[in-house]
Amino acid sequence: MKHFWLILVVSAAAPSWAQSPDATLDKMIAAGRSPQELAAYLFESHGCKNCHTAGKDGKLGFTKNGADRAQGFQGCIATLKAMSVIAKVPEDQRSVTQRQRAERFQEFGCATCHKVADGKVGLTAVGAKLAHLHLGCVDVEKVLAGKPAQQ
């Protein structure tokens, strides 16, 4: 019985880094925040605003920094598709182009919601929560740019 009690104490006292990767997002979801509020939080807190403006007509715009960095970038959907192929190639065997794509995947914040593991692309805990709420990448863009997310 002592052992069981000790486990409960350790679990209850777990440090914040061992809890949710995005506690603020969890609190917002629990509070029933709207898709617009969730999308705005993600935009502000996960690096999107460094390159994008809220945009209009369902598309995000670019800041000057974003426009400069976008040169030669294939786009989010194309990068995600490419990563599904790149994930199958061991890191030490990737071409220069594949390594650059993988670096941009990290640099542009894709790894907030998407993870590359075991030769495939999946969702992080944050990505899974957002997908469940119909707030995937494209949906966040649409919500921020004035179109409702699909329900």
C-alpha positions as CSV (number, residue, x, y, z in Angstrom):
1,M,0.0,0.0,0.0
2,K,2.9,2.4,0.7
3,H,4.2,1.8,-2.8
4,F,0.9,2.7,-4.3
5,W,0.6,5.9,-2.2
6,L,4.1,6.9,-3.2
7,I,3.2,6.6,-6.9
8,L,0.2,8.9,-6.4
9,V,2.3,11.5,-4.6
10,V,4.9,11.5,-7.3
11,S,2.2,11.7,-10.0
12,A,0.4,14.5,-8.3
13,A,3.6,16.4,-7.8
14,A,4.8,16.0,-11.4
15,P,6.6,19.1,-12.7
16,S,4.9,21.3,-15.3
17,W,7.3,20.1,-18.0
18,A,6.0,16.5,-17.5
19,Q,2.4,17.7,-18.0
20,S,0.7,18.9,-21.2
21,P,3.0,20.4,-23.8
22,D,0.7,23.3,-24.0
23,A,-1.2,23.9,-20.7
24,T,-2.6,27.2,-21.9
25,L,-4.2,25.5,-24.9
26,D,-5.7,22.8,-22.5
27,K,-7.1,25.5,-20.3
28,M,-8.6,27.4,-23.3
29,I,-10.2,24.2,-24.6
30,A,-11.6,23.3,-21.1
31,A,-13.1,26.8,-20.9
32,G,-14.9,26.3,-24.2
33,R,-13.0,29.0,-26.1
34,S,-14.1,29.6,-29.7
35,P,-12.2,28.3,-32.7
36,Q,-11.3,32.0,-33.4
37,E,-9.8,32.4,-29.9
38,L,-7.9,29.1,-30.2
39,A,-6.6,30.0,-33.6
40,A,-5.5,33.4,-32.5
41,Y,-3.7,31.9,-29.5
42,L,-1.8,29.5,-31.7
43,F,-0.9,32.3,-34.2
44,E,0.4,34.5,-31.4
45,S,2.2,31.9,-29.3
46,H,3.6,29.3,-31.7
47,G,5.7,31.6,-34.0
48,C,3.2,32.0,-36.9
49,K,3.1,35.8,-36.4
50,N,6.9,36.0,-37.1
51,C,6.2,35.3,-40.8
52,H,2.4,35.8,-41.3
53,T,-0.2,38.5,-41.0
54,A,-3.8,37.5,-40.3
55,G,-4.7,38.0,-44.0
56,K,-8.1,37.9,-45.6
57,D,-10.3,35.8,-47.8
58,G,-9.2,32.6,-46.2
59,K,-5.4,33.1,-46.7
60,L,-2.7,34.4,-44.4
61,G,-0.5,37.2,-45.6
62,F,3.2,37.7,-45.1
63,T,5.2,40.0,-42.9
64,K,8.4,41.3,-44.6
65,N,10.4,38.6,-42.7
66,G,7.9,36.0,-43.9
67,A,8.1,37.1,-47.5
68,D,11.9,37.0,-47.4
69,R,12.0,33.6,-45.8
70,A,9.4,32.2,-48.2
71,Q,11.7,32.5,-51.1
72,G,12.1,29.0,-52.5
73,F,9.7,27.5,-49.9
74,Q,7.3,25.0,-51.4
75,G,4.5,25.7,-49.0
76,C,3.1,24.0,-45.9
77,I,1.1,21.2,-47.6
78,A,3.9,20.3,-50.0
79,T,6.4,20.3,-47.1
80,L,4.2,18.0,-45.1
81,K,3.8,15.6,-48.0
82,A,7.6,15.7,-48.7
83,M,8.3,15.0,-45.0
84,S,6.2,11.8,-45.3
85,V,8.7,10.6,-47.8
86,I,11.8,12.1,-46.1
87,A,10.8,10.4,-42.8
88,K,11.4,7.0,-44.4
89,V,15.0,8.0,-45.2
90,P,17.6,7.6,-42.4
91,E,19.0,11.1,-41.4
92,D,22.5,10.2,-42.4
93,Q,21.3,9.1,-45.9
94,R,19.2,12.2,-46.8
95,S,20.1,14.3,-49.7
96,V,20.9,18.0,-49.3
97,T,17.4,18.9,-50.4
98,Q,15.8,16.5,-48.0
99,R,17.9,17.9,-45.1
100,Q,16.9,21.4,-46.1
101,R,13.3,20.5,-46.2
102,A,13.5,18.8,-42.8
103,E,15.3,21.9,-41.3
104,R,12.5,24.1,-42.6
105,F,9.9,21.8,-41.2
106,Q,11.4,22.5,-37.8
107,E,12.2,26.2,-38.4
108,F,8.7,27.1,-39.6
109,G,7.0,25.5,-36.6
110,C,5.5,22.4,-38.3
111,A,6.9,20.3,-35.4
112,T,4.5,22.0,-33.0
113,C,1.7,19.8,-34.4
114,H,3.5,17.3,-36.6
115,K,6.2,14.8,-35.6
116,V,8.5,12.6,-37.6
117,A,9.1,9.3,-35.9
118,D,9.5,5.7,-36.8
119,G,9.7,6.5,-40.5
120,K,6.4,8.4,-40.7
121,V,4.8,11.7,-40.0
122,G,2.2,11.8,-37.2
123,L,0.7,14.3,-34.8
124,T,2.1,15.6,-31.6
125,A,-0.2,15.9,-28.5
126,V,-1.0,19.5,-29.5
127,G,-1.7,18.5,-33.1
128,A,-4.0,15.7,-32.1
129,K,-6.0,18.0,-29.9
130,L,-6.3,20.6,-32.6
131,A,-7.3,17.9,-35.2
132,H,-10.0,16.7,-32.9
133,L,-11.3,20.3,-32.7
134,H,-11.2,20.6,-36.6
135,L,-8.3,23.1,-36.2
136,G,-5.7,21.6,-38.5
137,C,-3.2,23.9,-40.3
138,V,-5.5,24.9,-43.1
139,D,-8.4,25.4,-40.7
140,V,-6.3,27.7,-38.5
141,E,-5.4,29.7,-41.5
142,K,-9.0,30.0,-42.6
143,V,-10.3,31.0,-39.2
144,L,-7.6,33.7,-38.9
145,A,-8.3,35.0,-42.3
146,G,-12.0,35.4,-41.9
147,K,-13.5,32.1,-42.9
148,P,-15.0,29.6,-40.3
149,A,-13.3,26.3,-39.6
150,Q,-15.1,23.2,-40.9
151,Q,-17.2,21.5,-38.2
